Amino acid sequence: MIAVKDDCPGWIREFSRFLPLKNILFVYGNILDLISYPVKRPDSEEVYWTESDLPGFFERFLSGIQYEVMGFFDPVDGLKFSTPQMEDVYKRLQKGKPVDAPAPADSNPRQNKTANKEQERQETVPDRKWGAPPDPNHIMDGIRNSVMNRTTPCAFVFNLASRLVTSPSHIQKTEREMFTRILKASLSASEVIRGDVRWNNVLILVCDKLNDMPAFLYLNNPRARSIHIPKPDTIDRVRFIKRAYRAFYGTEQGQTEPPSEFASLFAALTEGLTNYEMKSLVSLSLKEKIPVKNIENICERYKYGITESEWDKIDKERLDKTESFIRTRIKGQDFAVASVLDIVKRAKIGLSAGTSHKASRPRGVLFFAGPTGVGKTEMAKALAEHLFGNEDRCVRFDMSEYGAEHSDQKLMGAPPGYVGYEEGGQLTNAVKERPFSIILFDEIDKAHGNIFDKFLQILDDGRLTDGKGETVYFSESIIIFTSNLGVKEVLGLSGDISKISYQQIRDTILTSIRNKFNHELGRPEILNRFGDNFVVFDFIRPPLDEEIVDLMLSKLTGATKEHKKIELLIGDPVREKLISVARINLHHGGRGIRNAIDSALVNPLNRILFDKGIGAGAKVRITSLIDHGETASHRFELEIKQE
C-alpha cells in the first residue's frame, strides 16, 4: 500500500487527510503527469518510490485502504472497474440492492437467466450507437445509488472531468443536469462503518483547473474539498535524480547515487519540468549517448533543441571589444554603457545570488529609462548584433500595442477554443524560435496590468506556458524594458537642458518610476523584480550632438554612394549650420537630430537630384545651406556644385 509519510508530496498528504472527511474531491493542476509516491512492501517495513499515472495512483491508494468498489469514468470509455468482481458488486448497488442479498428463486432458471441478463444490460449500459460517447446522466443515476449504500465502501474517479463541459462560463442544459446529479450524489453519499473502521463513499473529479467545474459544486459545500497537484518541487526533483541517476548514459560503474552538488544542479536546471519530462531527459541521454555528467547539455537540448549554447561561443576577446563596439553606436551615456557591460559579463557567466550554479532566470534584466531618442533601443540592437551576430536577434515589442484588457493573449497565445489559438503567442513563438536573444519591451509602463503578471513569472522563473500548454524558456535571453517615465518632470525643472545635471535627471526619473509602480499601478512587486538594474540615460548634450550629426552624415554619404552611385561631399559651413539647427531640439534626442537633418538636408537634396536629373556617376558638393524661415514654402535650400 501507499505509505503516506512526511516526505510525501504535500497534495498526497492532503488527499489522505480529507478522503475520510469529504464526499466530493476536486483534484486539479498537473494531472496529466506521472505521479511519484512511496509504497510499503507487504512483507516488511521497507518503503520504495514508484510512479504511475494519476488513475493508477488512485487505484493503488484506494485499494490499499480497502475500498471494495472503485469505478473510473471518462467521457470516452464510460465507467470501468478495476476487477470483474467490483463490477458485479456495483451492478447490485446501482439497483439499490444489498451486496449479500440472495438471488431470486425461479421455476425455470435457464429461461430467467437469459431474461435477467438482458434486463441487467439495459440497466447498466446506456442505449447508444457504436462509437457514440457514453451517457453521463445515465451513469450518474447508478453511481448515486451506489454511494448511498452503507455496507460497501465505494469511490468513483471522474478522469478528464474538464472534458465533460463545453465552456465553464456557458454550461449547456444537459451538462447542468449531469453536474446537478453529481452534486446530489455527493450530498446523499453515506458513510460505511465496520467496527472501528470508517470509509466515506466519495466522488473524485480530476480536472485541469478548478474553475472548469461549475461553481455550485464546491462553493459553500461543506462536503467538498479541492486539492491542487503542483509540478515537482526541488525536493521532488532531487529525489528523482537520486532514483534515476543510474539510468542515464555514462554513469560511472559502482556509483548508484549522484553527488549532492550534482543533485542540486539537476534540481535547478529542471525547474518547471514535470516527472514525465525528467524521464524524457533519461531517454534523450541514452538515445544521443550524452553522459550524465553533461547534464547541462542534456537539459539545453531538451528545452531548446540545440546542441551548443550560443553563450559558450562568446569568448573573452569578443567580450573585451563590447565597450568599443557599443560606443560606435551610442554616443556618450557613460553610465549606461558601464551598466550594460556588467550585465553582459554576468550573462556570460550565468551565476545568480542564492545559488551556486547557473540560475533558471533570464541571463540578464535591464530597465532603460530616460528621454526619447537618446539610444535606449539602439543599445539593445547593438547588444544583439555584438553578442549574436545579427541585429535581428533583438526581438522588440512595443507595449503601447498591448494596453487592452486581453492583449496578454497576443503575447502568450489565446486559450484553447478561442480565435487564434493555433497561432500561439507573439512573444512565446519568438522565444521558441530564438531562445538566445535580446527581448526588448518598449514603453513598458503602457502595458495592461494583466501583462505584468506574466512579467513576474518571466523574471522569477524564466519561463512561460503559452495558450497551447507548451513551456517556453527565457533563461538564455537578456530582458530589457524601456520607459520615458519622468521626462516631463525633468523638463519642468528648466527650459534649458544644459542647466540640468545628470544626477537631477536620474533622481527625478527614478522617483517617477517608483511612484508609477508603487502608487498608480499598485504593483510594487514588479518594481522589486527589477532590483538595481535601472539604467538612466542622459540627454544629448553638446558636443555629443556634433558626433551624432557626423555619424548621420557619414551614413547618408555612404548610402548615397552605395545605392545611387553618387559621391556626396558636404562642406564645413553646411555641417556647422546643420549642428546649429539640430541643437534647437536636443530634448528630442537623436530622433530630434535626425529629424533636423531630414528637414534641412535630405529633403532639399532629394529635390535637387530629381529636378536637375543628377544620376549615377555624379560627384556633388554641397556648398551652402540657406534657411528661409518657418513660414517659407521650402524653408531650407541647398546650393550645390557638380564636379
Beta strands, then each sheet from edge to edge (+ up, - down):
strand 1: 24-29
strand 2: 35-40
strand 3: 47-52
strand 4: 69-74
strand 5: 78-81
strand 6: 154-158
strand 7: 191-194
strand 8: 197-200
strand 9: 202-207
strand 10: 224-229
strand 11: 364-369
strand 12: 394-398
strand 13: 438-442
strand 14: 463-465
strand 15: 471-473
strand 16: 478-483
strand 17: 534-536
strand 18: 567-570
strand 19: 619-627
strand 20: 636-642
sheet 1: 5+ 4- 6- 9- 1- 10-
sheet 2: 2+ 3-
sheet 3: 7+ 8-
sheet 4: 12+ 13+ 16+ 11+ 17+
sheet 5: 14+ 15-
sheet 6: 18+ 19+ 20-
end
